[in-house]
């Protein structure tokens, strides 16, 4: 006798099927997600789990053009809804406490460009969003602080292949040794030890000024101009 009982699908498979149906590039809301996979109480969490399988799903933190309740399916990963199996082991999860440690160590700033969380990029109406990722994800990867790096969305996109090619260690060393003065070499060594760019008071004040409203920025700028005139 043939067993005709329906095959039970996991919650993650149901979410993958919903996302695959709406297609890459589509924007959807959290409500549409829950309506699209009825009976799955934590559909949003199962959706986040898909990121470990190569599914790229943006939200308002990674794409400021999206509303807080919106998502965009940027890229479809492993089609577990079609029975595909991951080609490699998923990256280990970074515990929340360890993420906070990494952010505190970095001073809540991107360790590549120095942008702080929430700062407005000078050349774009977009604020920096920080994330913590593994420096070396090669299995068996660990989540110790020494293997974690804090990046803003711009720099992280570059590391994922959206920017310039990764540097060659020999080239970096050659340029470092070739710096014109001993003080420059010492400063570079300090930067390597701290793991983040040095920012003086001017950089920090400018970053805070960028976070003011437009009228407040103009007011502060004009008052500084008056102080400069008095100094002359």
C-alpha positions as CSV (number, residue, x, y, z in Angstrom):
1,X,0.0,0.0,0.0
2,X,1.4,3.4,-1.0
3,X,1.9,6.0,1.7
4,X,0.0,9.1,0.5
5,X,0.7,11.2,3.6
6,X,1.9,14.7,2.5
7,X,5.6,15.4,2.9
8,X,6.1,17.8,5.8
9,X,8.1,20.9,4.8
10,X,10.2,22.9,7.3
11,X,9.4,26.5,8.0
12,X,12.6,27.6,6.3
13,X,11.7,25.7,3.1
14,X,8.3,27.4,3.1
15,X,9.9,30.9,3.5
16,X,12.4,30.1,0.7
17,X,9.5,29.0,-1.6
18,X,7.7,32.3,-0.9
19,X,10.8,34.4,-1.6
20,X,11.7,32.5,-4.8
21,X,8.1,33.1,-6.1
22,X,8.3,36.9,-5.6
23,X,11.7,36.9,-7.4
24,X,15.0,38.7,-7.1
25,X,14.7,42.5,-6.9
26,X,11.3,42.4,-5.4
27,X,10.4,44.5,-2.3
28,X,7.9,43.1,0.2
29,X,6.7,43.9,3.7
30,X,6.8,41.9,6.9
31,X,3.0,41.5,6.7
32,X,3.3,40.1,3.2
33,X,5.9,37.6,4.4
34,X,3.6,36.4,7.2
35,X,0.6,36.2,4.9
36,X,2.7,34.4,2.3
37,X,3.7,31.6,4.7
38,X,0.7,31.1,6.9
39,X,1.2,28.9,10.0
40,X,4.8,29.9,10.3
41,X,5.0,32.0,13.5
42,X,8.6,33.1,13.2
43,X,8.8,33.6,9.4
44,X,11.1,36.7,9.8
45,X,13.6,34.6,11.8
46,X,13.5,31.8,9.3
47,X,14.1,34.3,6.5
48,X,17.2,35.6,8.4
49,X,18.4,32.0,8.6
50,X,18.4,31.8,4.8
51,X,21.2,34.4,4.7
52,X,23.5,31.6,5.8
53,X,22.6,29.8,2.6
54,X,23.5,32.6,0.3
55,X,20.2,34.5,0.2
56,X,20.8,38.2,0.2
57,X,17.9,40.1,1.8
58,X,18.2,43.8,2.5
59,X,16.3,45.8,5.1
60,X,16.3,49.5,6.0
61,X,19.5,49.1,7.9
62,X,21.5,48.0,4.8
63,X,19.4,50.0,2.3
64,X,18.1,53.3,3.7
65,X,15.7,53.6,0.7
66,X,13.6,50.9,2.3
67,X,11.0,51.5,5.0
68,X,11.4,49.9,8.5
69,X,8.9,47.2,7.6
70,X,10.2,46.5,4.1
71,X,12.7,44.0,2.7
72,X,14.3,43.5,-0.7
73,X,15.3,40.1,-2.1
74,X,18.6,40.9,-3.7
75,X,19.8,37.5,-4.5
76,X,18.4,33.9,-4.3
77,X,20.8,31.4,-2.7
78,X,20.6,27.7,-2.2
79,X,17.1,26.5,-3.4
80,X,16.3,24.4,-0.5
81,X,12.6,24.6,-1.6
82,X,13.7,22.6,-4.6
83,X,15.7,20.1,-2.6
84,X,19.1,21.7,-3.2
85,X,21.7,21.2,-0.5
86,X,24.3,23.8,0.6
87,X,27.6,23.3,-1.1
88,X,29.5,24.4,2.0
89,X,29.0,24.5,5.7
90,X,27.2,27.7,6.9
91,X,29.4,30.2,8.6
92,X,29.3,30.1,12.4
93,X,27.0,32.6,14.1
94,X,28.6,35.4,15.9
95,X,27.1,35.6,19.5
96,X,25.5,39.0,20.3
97,X,27.8,39.5,23.2
98,X,30.8,39.0,21.0
99,X,29.4,41.4,18.4
100,X,29.1,44.1,21.2
101,X,32.7,43.4,22.2
102,X,33.9,43.9,18.7
103,X,31.9,47.2,18.3
104,X,33.2,48.5,21.7
105,X,36.8,47.6,20.7
106,X,36.4,49.5,17.4
107,X,34.8,52.5,19.1
108,X,31.6,51.9,17.1
109,X,33.4,52.9,14.0
110,X,34.2,51.2,10.7
111,X,37.7,49.7,11.0
112,X,38.4,50.5,7.4
113,X,37.2,54.1,6.7
114,X,36.5,55.3,10.3
115,X,32.9,56.1,9.7
116,X,30.9,55.9,13.0
117,X,27.5,54.3,13.2
118,X,24.8,56.8,12.1
119,X,27.2,59.2,10.5
120,X,26.1,60.7,7.1
121,X,28.5,60.0,4.3
122,X,29.9,63.3,3.0
123,X,29.1,62.5,-0.6
124,X,25.8,60.8,-0.3
125,X,22.5,61.2,1.6
126,X,23.1,57.9,3.4
127,X,24.1,57.0,7.0
128,X,26.7,54.4,7.9
129,X,25.4,51.1,9.2
130,X,28.0,48.9,10.9
131,X,28.2,45.2,10.9
132,X,30.5,42.6,12.4
133,X,31.9,39.8,10.2
134,X,34.5,37.1,10.1
135,X,37.9,38.1,8.8
136,X,38.7,34.5,7.9
137,X,35.6,32.4,7.4
138,X,37.5,29.3,6.3
139,X,36.2,26.3,8.2
140,X,36.7,25.7,11.0
141,X,36.2,29.4,11.5
142,X,36.1,30.9,15.0
143,X,34.3,33.9,16.5
144,X,37.1,35.1,18.7
145,X,37.7,38.9,18.7
146,X,40.9,38.4,16.7
147,X,38.9,37.0,13.8
148,X,36.2,39.7,13.8
149,X,36.1,43.0,12.0
150,X,33.7,45.9,12.1
151,X,32.7,47.4,8.7
152,X,30.2,49.9,7.4
153,X,28.0,48.8,4.5
154,X,30.3,50.5,1.9
155,X,33.5,48.8,3.0
156,X,31.8,45.5,3.6
157,X,30.4,45.6,0.1
158,X,34.0,46.1,-1.2
159,X,35.1,43.0,0.8
160,X,32.3,41.0,-0.7
161,X,33.4,41.7,-4.2
162,X,31.6,44.9,-4.9
163,X,34.6,47.1,-4.8
164,X,38.3,47.0,-5.8
165,X,40.3,43.8,-5.9
166,X,41.8,42.6,-2.6
167,X,45.3,43.8,-2.0
168,X,48.4,41.6,-2.1
169,X,50.3,41.3,1.2
170,X,53.7,41.9,-0.5
171,X,52.5,45.1,-2.2
172,X,51.1,46.4,1.2
173,X,54.4,45.7,2.9
174,X,56.4,47.3,0.1
175,X,54.4,50.5,0.3
176,X,54.6,50.5,4.1
177,X,58.4,50.2,4.1
178,X,58.6,52.8,1.3
179,X,56.9,55.5,3.4
180,X,59.1,58.6,3.3
181,X,59.6,59.2,7.0
182,X,60.1,57.2,10.2
183,X,57.1,59.1,11.8
184,X,54.8,57.9,9.0
185,X,55.9,54.3,9.6
186,X,55.4,54.7,13.3
187,X,51.9,56.1,12.7
188,X,51.0,53.3,10.4
189,X,52.3,50.8,13.0
190,X,50.0,52.4,15.6
191,X,47.1,52.1,13.3
192,X,47.8,48.4,12.7
193,X,47.9,47.9,16.5
194,X,44.7,49.7,17.2
195,X,42.9,48.3,14.1
196,X,41.1,51.5,13.3
197,X,41.9,54.8,11.6
198,X,43.1,57.7,13.8
199,X,40.7,60.6,13.8
200,X,41.6,64.0,15.2
201,X,39.2,66.5,16.8
202,X,38.5,68.2,13.4
203,X,37.4,64.9,11.9
204,X,35.2,64.0,15.0
205,X,33.6,67.5,15.2
206,X,32.9,67.4,11.4
207,X,31.2,64.0,11.7
208,X,29.0,65.3,14.5
209,X,28.2,68.5,12.5
210,X,27.0,66.3,9.6
211,X,24.5,64.7,12.0
212,X,22.8,68.0,12.7
213,X,19.7,69.2,10.8
214,X,20.3,71.4,7.7
215,X,19.3,74.6,9.6
216,X,21.5,73.7,12.5
217,X,24.5,73.0,10.2
218,X,24.1,76.4,8.6
219,X,23.8,78.1,11.9
220,X,26.9,76.4,13.4
221,X,28.9,77.1,10.2
222,X,28.0,80.8,10.2
223,X,28.9,81.2,13.8
224,X,32.2,79.5,13.2
225,X,32.9,81.9,10.3
226,X,32.2,84.7,12.8
227,X,34.7,83.3,15.2
228,X,37.3,83.0,12.4
229,X,36.8,86.7,11.6
230,X,37.3,87.6,15.3
231,X,40.5,85.6,15.4
232,X,41.9,87.5,12.5
